[in-house]
Structures are given as structure tokens and as C-alpha cells.
Amino acid sequence: MAYDVRAFVWTAREAHERSTGAIFVALVAPAVFTTSIADMGAALVTLLVAVKTRNVLLAMVVGRISVLGLRWLQGNI
């Protein structure tokens, strides 16, 4: 019985591409949901900017500014 190796390689590559996002979410989600409301709000703002603009640098800058602003509003600075 012969197997097509190219089909397996494509499946492995596809699995690798999809698993990196899942691993990232698995590492970030506990840190986001065990922090303050300000940090959760900043994570949401960062996610929305990243999805909307597809610009990671802009999302990081906006996320950091939103963390500082929301913590200031909450009185934690």
C-alpha cells in the first residue's frame, strides 16, 4: 500500500500554522482573566485594534496607552 507523503506534509504544515495561535491564546488568556478590570479592558482594546488594523506595532502602542489610562481611571497608578 502506497501513501502520498505530500498530503501528510501539507496536513502537518497546516496543523503547525493553526496550533501556534491556539498556543498563544492558551498562554495569554489566563493572564488576562486573572488581572484587574483595567487590564482586561486594555486587552480587549488591543485585540480590537489588532484585528481592525492588522498592525501589531500599533496594537501594542494602543494597548499600552489603554493600560495606563484605564489603571489611572481606576486609581491604581
QUIDA-V480665 format. One record per run of one state. SS is the DSSP state (A for helix, B for strand, O for the rest). FROM is the first residue (numbers start at 1). LEN is the number of residues. If there is no record, write none. Layout:
# QUIDA-V480665
[[SS:FROM:LEN] [SS:FROM:LEN]]
This chain:
# QUIDA-V480665
[[O:1:4] [A:5:29] [O:34:3] [A:37:17] [O:54:2] [A:56:19] [O:75:3]]
